[in-house]
């Protein structure tokens, strides 16, 4: 059951990063606060790909480590 939970978590994080980034403009929000995945952030294209990839590698490592 833990592997199903981990895969569901991976899907949720991947969808969240790729399809629901913050999109509001800085000049309309005076506080300047935003979520982690702001679409204009320079790291956003890398995070969209690398974070789900690293999370999948971690889940696979954790799953295959238990089999030994």
OpenMM code with the backbone's topology and positions (N, CA, C; nanometers):
from openmm import Vec3, app, unit

residues = "UNK UNK UNK UNK UNK UNK UNK UNK UNK UNK UNK UNK UNK UNK UNK UNK UNK UNK UNK UNK UNK UNK UNK UNK UNK UNK UNK UNK UNK UNK UNK UNK UNK UNK UNK UNK UNK UNK UNK UNK UNK UNK UNK UNK UNK UNK UNK UNK UNK UNK UNK UNK UNK UNK UNK UNK UNK UNK UNK UNK UNK UNK UNK UNK UNK UNK UNK UNK".split()
positions = [
    Vec3(0.0807, -0.1202, 0.0000),
    Vec3(0.0000, 0.0000, 0.0000),
    Vec3(0.0849, 0.1265, 0.0000),
    Vec3(0.2055, 0.1170, 0.0561),
    Vec3(0.2905, 0.2364, 0.0595),
    Vec3(0.3341, 0.2780, -0.0803),
    Vec3(0.3558, 0.1808, -0.1675),
    Vec3(0.3976, 0.2160, -0.3029),
    Vec3(0.2844, 0.2869, -0.3772),
    Vec3(0.1612, 0.2467, -0.3520),
    Vec3(0.0470, 0.3145, -0.4148),
    Vec3(0.0363, 0.4571, -0.3637),
    Vec3(0.0574, 0.4753, -0.2336),
    Vec3(0.0555, 0.6101, -0.1760),
    Vec3(0.1664, 0.6956, -0.2358),
    Vec3(0.2848, 0.6384, -0.2508),
    Vec3(0.3973, 0.7132, -0.3072),
    Vec3(0.3720, 0.7511, -0.4531),
    Vec3(0.3158, 0.6607, -0.5298),
    Vec3(0.2857, 0.6910, -0.6700),
    Vec3(0.1772, 0.7980, -0.6799),
    Vec3(0.0766, 0.7904, -0.5938),
    Vec3(-0.0280, 0.8934, -0.5931),
    Vec3(0.0303, 1.0291, -0.5557),
    Vec3(0.1206, 1.0312, -0.4596),
    Vec3(0.1875, 1.1557, -0.4216),
    Vec3(0.2686, 1.2110, -0.5383),
    Vec3(0.3374, 1.1242, -0.6100),
    Vec3(0.4156, 1.1675, -0.7258),
    Vec3(0.3258, 1.2284, -0.8331),
    Vec3(0.2120, 1.1663, -0.8581),
    Vec3(0.1187, 1.2188, -0.9584),
    Vec3(0.0653, 1.3550, -0.9165),
    Vec3(0.0277, 1.3689, -0.7903),
    Vec3(-0.0257, 1.4963, -0.7411),
    Vec3(0.0780, 1.6068, -0.7532),
    Vec3(0.2008, 1.5816, -0.7124),
    Vec3(0.3058, 1.6843, -0.7201),
    Vec3(0.3370, 1.7189, -0.8650),
    Vec3(0.3434, 1.6200, -0.9520),
    Vec3(0.3714, 1.6459, -1.0930),
    Vec3(0.2619, 1.7302, -1.1580),
    Vec3(0.1374, 1.6965, -1.1320),
    Vec3(0.0265, 1.7742, -1.1886),
    Vec3(0.0259, 1.9148, -1.1312),
    Vec3(0.0512, 1.9261, -1.0012),
    Vec3(0.0521, 2.0575, -0.9362),
    Vec3(0.1582, 2.1487, -0.9973),
    Vec3(0.2780, 2.0988, -1.0158),
    Vec3(0.3865, 2.1808, -1.0699),
    Vec3(0.3608, 2.2174, -1.2159),
    Vec3(0.3153, 2.1213, -1.2943),
    Vec3(0.3032, 2.1446, -1.4378),
    Vec3(0.1777, 2.2188, -1.4799),
    Vec3(0.0695, 2.2022, -1.4077),
    Vec3(-0.0569, 2.2587, -1.4536),
    Vec3(-0.1154, 2.3671, -1.3646),
    Vec3(-0.0616, 2.3857, -1.2442),
    Vec3(-0.1173, 2.4865, -1.1538),
    Vec3(-0.0101, 2.5785, -1.0954),
    Vec3(0.0745, 2.6397, -1.1762),
    Vec3(0.1714, 2.7352, -1.1209),
    Vec3(0.1028, 2.8677, -1.0892),
    Vec3(0.1678, 2.9476, -1.0054),
    Vec3(0.1160, 3.0820, -0.9788),
    Vec3(0.1330, 3.1660, -1.1041),
    Vec3(0.0333, 3.2478, -1.1361),
    Vec3(0.0374, 3.3264, -1.2593),
    Vec3(0.0118, 3.4746, -1.2387),
    Vec3(-0.0124, 3.5189, -1.1171),
    Vec3(-0.0470, 3.6598, -1.1018),
    Vec3(0.0739, 3.7498, -1.1202),
    Vec3(0.0471, 3.8747, -1.1483),
    Vec3(0.1536, 3.9707, -1.1761),
    Vec3(0.2014, 4.0336, -1.0463),
    Vec3(0.3302, 4.0623, -1.0391),
    Vec3(0.3874, 4.1200, -0.9176),
    Vec3(0.3349, 4.2602, -0.8903),
    Vec3(0.3051, 4.3363, -0.9952),
    Vec3(0.2624, 4.4742, -0.9727),
    Vec3(0.1192, 4.4831, -0.9189),
    Vec3(0.0422, 4.3777, -0.9301),
    Vec3(-0.0940, 4.3798, -0.8754),
    Vec3(-0.0997, 4.3289, -0.7324),
    Vec3(0.0073, 4.2638, -0.6869),
    Vec3(0.0121, 4.2125, -0.5498),
    Vec3(0.1252, 4.2847, -0.4778),
    Vec3(0.0936, 4.3838, -0.3945),
    Vec3(0.2002, 4.4651, -0.3356),
    Vec3(0.2892, 4.3899, -0.2367),
    Vec3(0.2402, 4.2828, -0.1759),
    Vec3(0.3225, 4.2111, -0.0784),
    Vec3(0.4371, 4.1369, -0.1453),
    Vec3(0.4214, 4.0995, -0.2694),
    Vec3(0.5264, 4.0272, -0.3410),
    Vec3(0.5356, 3.8811, -0.3018),
    Vec3(0.4389, 3.8306, -0.2278),
    Vec3(0.4418, 3.6893, -0.1887),
    Vec3(0.3858, 3.6046, -0.3024),
    Vec3(0.4424, 3.4899, -0.3177),
    Vec3(0.3912, 3.3968, -0.4186),
    Vec3(0.4249, 3.2556, -0.3758),
    Vec3(0.3642, 3.1586, -0.4401),
    Vec3(0.3915, 3.0196, -0.4096),
    Vec3(0.5277, 2.9780, -0.4630),
    Vec3(0.5596, 2.8541, -0.4446),
    Vec3(0.6905, 2.8049, -0.4862),
    Vec3(0.7050, 2.7954, -0.6371),
    Vec3(0.5967, 2.7783, -0.7076),
    Vec3(0.6062, 2.7478, -0.8495),
    Vec3(0.5557, 2.8627, -0.9348),
    Vec3(0.6075, 2.9808, -0.9135),
    Vec3(0.5643, 3.0955, -0.9932),
    Vec3(0.6120, 3.0774, -1.1367),
    Vec3(0.5248, 3.1043, -1.2318),
    Vec3(0.5516, 3.0751, -1.3730),
    Vec3(0.6658, 3.1591, -1.4291),
    Vec3(0.6893, 3.2780, -1.3719),
    Vec3(0.7963, 3.3647, -1.4212),
    Vec3(0.9298, 3.3403, -1.3529),
    Vec3(0.9350, 3.2506, -1.2588),
    Vec3(1.0605, 3.2230, -1.1884),
    Vec3(1.1586, 3.1567, -1.2849),
    Vec3(1.2860, 3.1945, -1.2806),
    Vec3(1.3820, 3.1369, -1.3764),
    Vec3(1.4009, 2.9858, -1.3617),
    Vec3(1.3734, 2.9305, -1.2453),
    Vec3(1.3919, 2.7864, -1.2257),
    Vec3(1.2684, 2.7056, -1.2617),
    Vec3(1.1574, 2.7709, -1.2935),
    Vec3(1.0325, 2.6975, -1.3172),
    Vec3(1.0440, 2.5931, -1.4282),
    Vec3(1.1072, 2.6214, -1.5432),
    Vec3(1.1186, 2.5161, -1.6461),
    Vec3(1.1975, 2.3945, -1.5982),
    Vec3(1.2979, 2.4165, -1.5138),
    Vec3(1.3776, 2.3050, -1.4633),
    Vec3(1.3021, 2.2271, -1.3564),
    Vec3(1.2319, 2.2989, -1.2701),
    Vec3(1.1565, 2.2340, -1.1630),
    Vec3(1.0443, 2.1487, -1.2205),
    Vec3(0.9827, 2.1949, -1.3294),
    Vec3(0.8742, 2.1183, -1.3924),
    Vec3(0.9204, 1.9789, -1.4324),
    Vec3(1.0464, 1.9659, -1.4711),
    Vec3(1.0979, 1.8376, -1.5173),
    Vec3(1.1760, 1.7637, -1.4088),
    Vec3(1.2655, 1.8349, -1.3409),
    Vec3(1.3583, 1.7677, -1.2506),
    Vec3(1.2966, 1.7226, -1.1186),
    Vec3(1.2093, 1.8012, -1.0592),
    Vec3(1.1526, 1.7609, -0.9310),
    Vec3(1.0697, 1.6324, -0.9421),
    Vec3(0.9802, 1.6198, -1.0405),
    Vec3(0.9109, 1.4905, -1.0538),
    Vec3(1.0061, 1.3748, -1.0860),
    Vec3(1.1099, 1.4019, -1.1651),
    Vec3(1.2067, 1.2973, -1.1965),
    Vec3(1.2811, 1.2522, -1.0712),
    Vec3(1.3288, 1.3472, -0.9913),
    Vec3(1.3999, 1.3123, -0.8681),
    Vec3(1.3082, 1.2422, -0.7685),
    Vec3(1.1846, 1.2852, -0.7609),
    Vec3(1.0893, 1.2195, -0.6722),
    Vec3(1.0622, 1.0760, -0.7177),
    Vec3(1.0517, 1.0530, -0.8479),
    Vec3(1.0308, 0.9176, -0.8997),
    Vec3(1.1517, 0.8286, -0.8717),
    Vec3(1.2717, 0.8831, -0.8854),
    Vec3(1.3929, 0.8060, -0.8552),
    Vec3(1.3969, 0.7699, -0.7073),
    Vec3(1.3606, 0.8641, -0.6217),
    Vec3(1.3594, 0.8384, -0.4776),
    Vec3(1.2572, 0.7305, -0.4421),
    Vec3(1.1389, 0.7363, -0.5025),
    Vec3(1.0357, 0.6349, -0.4770),
    Vec3(1.0828, 0.4977, -0.5248),
    Vec3(1.1435, 0.4918, -0.6427),
    Vec3(1.1938, 0.3645, -0.6951),
    Vec3(1.3053, 0.3099, -0.6067),
    Vec3(1.3957, 0.3961, -0.5623),
    Vec3(1.5044, 0.3526, -0.4743),
    Vec3(1.4486, 0.2973, -0.3440),
    Vec3(1.3525, 0.3675, -0.2871),
    Vec3(1.2930, 0.3244, -0.1611),
    Vec3(1.2203, 0.1912, -0.1787),
    Vec3(1.1537, 0.1739, -0.2921),
    Vec3(1.0792, 0.0507, -0.3177),
    Vec3(1.1733, -0.0679, -0.3385),
    Vec3(1.2777, -0.0503, -0.4187),
    Vec3(1.3680, -0.1614, -0.4470),
    Vec3(1.4636, -0.1890, -0.3324),
    Vec3(1.4875, -0.0922, -0.2469),
    Vec3(1.5731, -0.1137, -0.1300),
    Vec3(1.5053, -0.2098, -0.0326),
    Vec3(1.3739, -0.2033, -0.0214),
    Vec3(1.3007, -0.2910, 0.0698),
    Vec3(1.2984, -0.4352, 0.0210),
    Vec3(1.3151, -0.4579, -0.1071),
    Vec3(1.3097, -0.5940, -0.1617),
    Vec3(1.4326, -0.6763, -0.1264),
    Vec3(1.5430, -0.6137, -0.0946),
    Vec3(1.6670, -0.6878, -0.0661),
    Vec3(1.6608, -0.7573, 0.0667),
] * unit.nanometer
topology = app.Topology()
chain = topology.addChain("A")
for resn in residues:
    res = topology.addResidue(resn, chain)
    for name in ("N", "CA", "C"):
        topology.addAtom(name, app.Element.getBySymbol(name[0]), res)
